[in-house]
Amino acid sequence: MILKVNVSFSYGDREVLRDVSFEACRGRLLAIIGPNGAGKSTLLKCIAGILRPRGEVRLDGIDLLNLGPKERARFVSYVPQASVPEFNFTIEEFVEMGTYFTGGSVRDALQKVGFWERRSESVLSLSGGEYQLVLLARALAQGGKVLLLDEPTSHLDINHALMIMELLKELKEEKIVVAVLHDLNLALRYADNLLILKNGEKFWEGSVGRLSPKILEEVYGVKVEFVRGKFGTAVLSSL
């Protein structure tokens, strides 16, 4: 199962993405990184069909851009950046929304994130990290073969951030997982492949093992050093 992307996108006259191309496959978590304003979230929304780009997005040859919302939902699940829940749904009701087009399993999704026993609680009672897990459950209940996540660990404490990343590490064996990550250390620890964007263009693509400090220095404009330890590679930086 391979996702092939080659897209450009503009907001009016302002070009945000220029010929960004990459491939992602099951078994290898792809992290999209880059400075603020590089086009990371826009790229994810183009793949999800929220925005209409120029180019193509294909899953095993299927043109996802030409599918309607209901049909596309069978293939692609999208987890937006966590926001504050506004309505007093139970956790089960909230996750069930993900099954509207696909009829997926709410129970299986909630069990994966450890919330089945809490399904009757209100989403308004959840912490930020708990709500992010429930957002992920809603996407899993949808059942898409491609899972897209926009900064799934943003604003989370280290415990919930690691919980999310450990879960994605498991999910990559059954789905194509593509995540925009702000935390470089989490990207280096958990991702298999990296796509680096800068100024709306692909700057670099490859396996985490091929990444060098010089590449990050060129992208972020700061001095970078890699420190390798028991839990993987960490990034130290200074102006």
N, C-alpha and C positions, 0 to 999 in steps of 0.2 A: 504494500500500500504506500503510494508516494503522492505527496502534494507538491505540485509545481506551480510557482507563482512568478509572474512577470507583469508588473503594473506601474502605471503613472497616475497621478491624481492632482487636481487643481481645485482650489476654492476660488472661483471666478478667474481672475487673471493671475492669481498667485499660485505658482506651481509648488506643491508640497512634497510630492514624490516623483522622482525621475528614473524611469526604467529600473526599478528595483526587482531583481530576480533572485530566486533561491529555490531549493528543494528541501522538503522535510519528510521523514519517514518514521514508521512505527519502530519503537525500540531505542530511539535516540532523541532525547529531549532537546529541542532547539530554543535557545534564549536569544531574544532580540534586545540589544543594548545600544546605548549611544547617548549623547548629551540631550538636555531638554530642548524640545523644538526640532529634533532630528526627523520626526515623522513616524515614530514607532507606533503610537496609538492609532494614527491614521492608517498605517499599513494593516494593522490588525482588523480595523473596521472595514477596510476594502476586501480583505479575505472573507470576513464574516458576511458580507453583502449589505452591511449597514450603509456604506458609501459605495457609489458606483464609479469604479476606476476605469481607465483605459488599459487594455491589455487582456490578460487571461489568468484565471485561477482554475487549475484542473486537479482533480483527484482521480488517479488511475484512468485518466483520459476523459473523465466526465467534466464538462464545462460548468462549473458552479455558478459563474456569473449570469448564465442564461436560465437558471432555475428560479422558480417562484419561491416565496418565503416558506411555504409549507413543505415543498420538496427539498429545499436547501437545508431545512431543519433536520432532515434525516441524516445529513452528512456532516454538518458543522455546528458545534456548540460554542457559545461565546460567553466568557465571564468578564464583565466590565470591571473597572476600578470600583472598589467598595464605596458605597454611599450610605447615607443614614436611612434605614427603613422608615417609610412614612405612614404605613397602614398597619392595623392591628391584625395581621394574619397569623395563624398558627404556623409553626415551622413546616408542618405537613402540607398545609394549604399553599404556602409560598413555593415549596419545591414542586408541588403538583402543577404549577403554572408551566414548568418546563416540559410537561408531557402533552401539552395542548395539541400539538401537531403530530406527535410521534407515538403517544400512548406508552411511554417508557415506564419503568418501575420506580415508584417513589421509595418504596421500602428498600430496595437494593442500593439506591443512591444515598439514602440517609444512613444505612448501615456502613457504607464505605467511609463516611466522614464521622461516624460515631454518634449520630444524633437520632437514631430511631427511637430510643427510649425517651427522648425529650420532644418528640414530635408534636405534642399538644401544647407546648410552651409558645408564647408570643414571640415573634421576631423582634418586637420592641424591647424585649428583656435581654437581648444578646449583647455581648461585648463586640468590639470591632473585629477581633480575631474569630469569634464564633460566627458572626454574621458572614464573614468571608468564606468560612467552611460551608455554610448553608447556601451561599451563592454558588459555590462549586457543586454542591449536591444538586441544585436545580439544573445546572448544565449537564451533569451526569445522568439525571433522570431523562433528559432529552434524548440521550443515546447516540449523539453524533460520533462519527468515526474520527473527526478532527476536533481537538479541544484547544480553543484559543483563550488565553488569559492575559488581561491587561493589568500589569503590576499587582499580582495576587498577594504580595507580601507588604505592600505599601502601608505604612503607619501601624504595622503589627509589632507586638513584642517578639523577642527572639524565640520564645516557645511556640507561639502560633505560626511564626514564619517558617520555622523548621518543620512543624506539622504539615503545613501546606506543601512544602518542597518534598518531604518524604512521601507524601501521597502522590504527587506528580511523578516521582521516581517509579512508583508502582504502576501508575496509570499508563506510562509510556509504553509498557509492554503490550497493551491492548488497544491503544489509540495513538494517533499522531498528536503530540503535545507541543504547542508553540506558545511561549510565554514572553511577554515584555517584562524585563526585570530592571529595576533601578539599582538594586544592591549587587555590585560587582562580585563581592565575595560569595554570595549565594549562587550567582551565575557560574562562577568558576568551580564551585563545589558540586553543583547538581547537574549542570547542562553537559550534554555531550558535544553539541555543535553550537557555534555562535554566529549570529548575523549582526554586524555592526553598521549602524546608520549614522551618517553625518551630513547635515544640510540637505536632507531629503534624498540622498543617494546611498547606494551600498558602498561602504568603505572597505569592508573586509568580511570574509566568510570562511569558516573552517572549523576544525575540531578544536576543543579547548586546549588540548596538548600542543597545538601549533601556535597558540597566541603568545606574543612576546610583549614585554613592557613597552618597547618602542611603539608598538601599534596603539596601545592605550594612550601613550603620551601624545601621539599625533592627533588622536580623536578628542581627548579631554583637555589638552594643553597644560598638563601638570606632570611633574616627575613621578615615575611609578617604579616600585620595586616589588617583585614577587617573593613571598616567604612561604616555603613549603613545610608542612608539618603533619601531624597525626590525622587531622581532619581535612587535608587537602591543601590547596594553594590559596593564600590570602594576598590581598593587594594593599600595599602601603603607599601613600601618595603625599606629596608636599608641593607647594607652589615654588 
